[in-house]
């Protein structure tokens, strides 16, 4: 169990962020192209957009501090401002580089420095974890380091997405980052690397004969890796299974349905509800893993989006007992709409409802057994009381 506890700490992630930088969003499809907008919309908006073009021309002809502001810089700023005005934390603009990074990471690997970050109570972006063997590890980045500057750019007012855009880059390139460490500034030159995101890990809890599987996010590798773990553990020959989704910030809708279908043989996984009143139903896809032993799913306040979808669907289907803390509460679906400039808009397009038609947005999922655990205060010697409770429940039924 000591190995599991250390593994859980190792996979602890920033809310809505796994590695620089995977946003934990359920990503849905958008079938309607921008070019298919109804006739008249463009012409009706021309007057409203006139001030935008006037501002663009004014900057191009009169701005005194820099006569060579790139056009794409102004366009990116305008799109960002438009999305920001929605005041939706799950909608954003991805410039071409950020979109390329995002798409790559959804495939399960990234190019970056190799850290997990989170925003602390002081609204500073802090290193939560450093992956072994990456550029950050070799350069001496430490847990608790706070980002101050990236290549001379002040990033203290950046959000996590903005920071990701300047930290990420091609493997082999270097980035100079200044951190605040113990009230002193530390500047390190870090070589970016390409590495696979640690996702599914597993082991047999030998003393209890319980199989343990943890999943860090939902990407295209998640279901194949889950199947590999189930087979390697020979789960149905064990007394039970613990499926750990704590600190899992989500991922793609397709992956979530694939993973849920491993545990739910048939029936509804979720409903996708759109603003126009229409609805799309997602059912189990037939790839049932045939698990017959009792299952506990572990969640906490950092289990968000796709992890809530999967755990909630399993709870509704009665195939698992949930143990841990009330989850984050993200019940919306985003689409990624590519743009002609090779960037993309990430936009909230729907709500998702669990099979019971619960909408868990801003509410979260309440476990069947609530066990509080302050992970940020935990040390290597702190017992994982949630895991202990899961084992006790599976052995003793309480």
Buried (B, 14 or more C-beta within 10 A) or exposed (E): BEEBBEBBBBBBBBBBBBBBBBBBBBBBEBEEEEEEEEEEEEEEEEEEEEEEEEEBEEBEEEEEEEEEEEEEEBBBEBBBEEBEEEEBEBBBBBBBBBBBBBEBBBEBBBBBBBBBBBBBEEEEBBBBBBBEEBBBBBBEBBEEBBBBBBEEEEBEEBEBBBBBBBBBBEEEEEBEBBBBBEEEEBEBEBBBBBBEBBBBBBBBBEEBBBBBBBBBBBBBBBBEBBBEBBEEBEBEEBEBBBBBBBBBBBBBBBBBBBBBBBBBBEEBBBBBBEEEEEEBEBBBBEEEBEBEBBBBBBBBBBBBBBBBBBBBBBBBBEBBBBBBBBBBBBBBBBBBBBBEEEBBBBBBBBBBBBBEEBBBBEBBBBBBBEBEBEBEEBEEEEEBEBBBBBBBBBBEEE
